Amino acid sequence: MTDDDAMDRVLAEVGPRLRRIRKERGATLAGLSEATGISVSTLSRLESGLRRPSLELLLPLARAHEVALDELVGAPSVRDPRVRARPIVRHGRTHWPLTRQPGGLQAFKVLEPQREPAPEPRTHEGYEWLYVLSGRLRLVLGEHDVVLTAGEAAEFDTRVPHWFGSTGEGPVEFLSLFGPQGERIHVRARPKGA
């Protein structure tokens, strides 16, 4: 079904819905005409589907019937906003996707277990943001080697050789945000002076 077909179907359902709401409220076309300033003939044509509904007609009808415009047009309900993604385990890290749409900005909650792997800085296109929820996160970025603690954040251009992980003192939980460029494959790069 095309978008035009879907729109035509929604608009075709408006007339019968207007008639049902009017009758449920015990209103007449003449009374509704007086309350809205819309002629009786226009109201009749709207209800029978002979006139295409417009915003200029639907707004006064929504006010007169004391209903939301969404109810008049049969707008779909808003879907549950909660993201219920399953965790993904990669290279010993557990990632929980916090966004459900592919592409664009991606967000993950990450749990890195207690371990002390040797940093292997890599590069890729994009920009990354990290926010530590608990524990200590080691970040190697170019010539910098820093430790972030709970409540600290870092942002960096991912074209700079970088690596992040546990300090070895315990697990670390953090948020990671990056754009679609951040999903590209990592390329090994050596920091200056290595």
Wavefront OBJ file of the C-alpha trace (Angstrom):
o trace
v 0.000 0.000 0.000
v 1.387 3.398 -0.994
v 1.351 6.478 1.214
v -1.350 7.976 -1.043
v -3.517 4.865 -0.645
v -3.114 4.997 3.130
v -4.003 8.707 3.168
v -7.105 8.115 1.018
v -8.224 5.326 3.370
v -7.786 7.555 6.450
v -9.674 10.426 4.812
v -12.504 8.089 3.697
v -13.019 7.054 7.329
v -13.366 10.655 8.592
v -16.941 11.182 7.312
v -18.502 8.159 9.027
v -16.551 8.986 12.190
v -17.906 12.582 12.155
v -21.474 11.268 11.753
v -21.023 8.737 14.595
v -19.590 11.367 16.981
v -22.367 13.852 16.136
v -25.100 11.252 16.711
v -23.503 10.008 19.957
v -23.684 13.582 21.247
v -27.253 14.018 20.079
v -26.354 16.974 17.841
v -28.120 17.912 14.622
v -26.458 19.182 11.458
v -28.219 22.542 12.001
v -26.954 22.815 15.592
v -23.433 21.834 14.560
v -23.567 24.364 11.721
v -24.492 27.091 14.172
v -21.694 26.080 16.588
v -18.975 25.869 13.924
v -20.004 28.343 11.229
v -19.811 25.534 8.637
v -22.860 25.265 6.365
v -25.265 22.351 6.778
v -24.623 21.244 3.191
v -20.848 21.156 3.769
v -21.308 19.167 6.987
v -23.598 16.723 5.192
v -21.119 16.273 2.335
v -18.277 15.758 4.853
v -20.209 13.055 6.698
v -21.209 11.277 3.481
v -17.664 11.380 2.089
v -18.577 13.667 -0.814
v -16.325 16.429 0.545
v -12.686 15.895 1.423
v -11.940 16.941 5.019
v -9.498 19.795 5.530
v -7.863 21.273 8.604
v -10.042 24.387 8.282
v -13.133 22.176 8.632
v -11.847 19.664 11.160
v -10.514 22.126 13.758
v -13.892 23.798 14.456
v -15.576 20.364 14.489
v -13.046 19.050 17.011
v -13.715 22.097 19.218
v -17.486 21.758 18.898
v -17.419 18.046 19.734
v -14.757 18.595 22.420
v -12.539 15.840 21.036
v -8.913 15.759 19.974
v -8.246 16.228 16.274
v -6.512 12.829 16.347
v -9.826 11.228 17.312
v -11.596 12.808 14.333
v -9.051 11.552 11.814
v -8.398 8.218 13.524
v -4.705 8.859 14.024
v -2.795 5.782 15.167
v -1.857 5.719 18.799
v 1.712 6.556 19.716
v 3.774 3.391 20.009
v 5.441 2.381 23.226
v 8.564 4.582 23.432
v 10.553 2.094 25.493
v 13.484 0.462 23.723
v 13.507 -3.251 24.509
v 16.696 -4.373 22.833
v 18.499 -7.561 23.662
v 22.087 -7.299 24.861
v 24.860 -8.044 22.385
v 28.181 -9.495 23.561
v 31.228 -8.535 21.471
v 34.818 -9.197 22.444
v 33.800 -9.765 26.074
v 31.816 -6.489 26.305
v 28.039 -6.444 26.706
v 26.259 -3.759 24.646
v 22.608 -2.745 25.130
v 21.310 -0.742 22.144
v 19.453 2.348 23.393
v 18.202 3.387 19.958
v 16.063 1.261 17.678
v 16.376 3.088 14.364
v 19.276 2.062 12.130
v 21.526 4.854 10.901
v 21.855 8.268 12.460
v 23.055 8.708 16.019
v 23.436 5.396 17.832
v 23.541 5.011 21.609
v 24.660 2.027 23.658
v 25.005 1.200 27.323
v 28.169 -0.891 27.657
v 29.420 -3.151 30.433
v 33.126 -3.951 30.282
v 34.168 -6.749 32.696
v 37.169 -6.470 34.972
v 40.186 -7.176 32.792
v 43.284 -5.377 31.695
v 43.803 -5.918 27.974
v 46.669 -4.207 26.194
v 45.371 -1.101 24.399
v 45.189 -1.437 20.616
v 44.294 2.048 19.336
v 42.194 2.143 16.160
v 40.681 4.811 13.940
v 37.483 5.263 11.953
v 35.393 8.118 10.555
v 33.103 9.884 12.994
v 32.862 11.365 16.444
v 32.263 9.560 19.721
v 30.970 10.490 23.157
v 31.517 8.422 26.295
v 29.861 8.873 29.705
v 30.889 6.706 32.667
v 28.013 5.413 34.794
v 30.069 3.363 37.263
v 33.609 2.092 37.632
v 36.710 3.481 35.936
v 37.187 3.686 32.162
v 40.639 3.936 30.642
v 40.781 6.030 27.470
v 43.852 6.062 25.251
v 43.469 8.867 22.714
v 46.462 9.788 20.589
v 49.193 10.697 23.086
v 46.752 10.890 26.038
v 46.153 8.050 28.472
v 43.423 9.066 30.959
v 41.048 7.410 33.410
v 37.421 8.552 33.551
v 35.345 7.925 36.681
v 31.584 7.866 37.281
v 29.971 11.078 36.084
v 32.805 12.018 33.719
v 32.451 12.280 29.956
v 34.772 12.418 26.981
v 34.253 13.325 23.350
v 36.680 12.917 20.503
v 37.200 12.687 16.786
v 37.478 8.975 16.010
v 40.046 9.619 13.276
v 42.503 10.061 16.178
v 43.865 6.640 17.248
v 41.826 5.614 20.297
v 41.044 2.727 22.629
v 38.934 2.472 25.764
v 38.257 -0.270 28.281
v 38.561 -1.427 31.867
v 41.447 -0.266 34.037
v 41.667 -3.774 35.494
v 40.414 -2.543 38.888
v 36.840 -3.741 38.324
v 34.053 -3.655 35.782
v 33.052 -0.362 34.145
v 29.633 0.646 32.876
v 29.355 3.511 30.387
v 27.279 5.068 27.644
v 28.657 5.332 24.128
v 27.131 7.556 21.440
v 28.262 7.817 17.837
v 26.978 8.532 14.342
v 26.706 6.103 11.428
v 30.378 6.642 10.610
v 31.195 4.987 13.960
v 29.764 1.693 12.712
v 32.493 1.324 10.081
v 35.252 -1.185 10.556
v 38.140 -0.153 12.796
v 41.572 0.182 11.225
v 44.655 -0.483 13.341
v 46.802 2.581 13.912
v 49.858 3.101 16.047
v 50.046 6.150 18.304
v 52.847 8.627 17.611
v 56.147 7.570 19.046
v 55.260 3.839 19.152
l 1 2 3 4 5 6 7 8 9 10 11 12 13 14 15 16 17 18 19 20 21 22 23 24 25 26 27 28 29 30 31 32 33 34 35 36 37 38 39 40 41 42 43 44 45 46 47 48 49 50 51 52 53 54 55 56 57 58 59 60 61 62 63 64 65 66 67 68 69 70 71 72 73 74 75 76 77 78 79 80 81 82 83 84 85 86 87 88 89 90 91 92 93 94 95 96 97 98 99 100 101 102 103 104 105 106 107 108 109 110 111 112 113 114 115 116 117 118 119 120 121 122 123 124 125 126 127 128 129 130 131 132 133 134 135 136 137 138 139 140 141 142 143 144 145 146 147 148 149 150 151 152 153 154 155 156 157 158 159 160 161 162 163 164 165 166 167 168 169 170 171 172 173 174 175 176 177 178 179 180 181 182 183 184 185 186 187 188 189 190 191 192 193 194
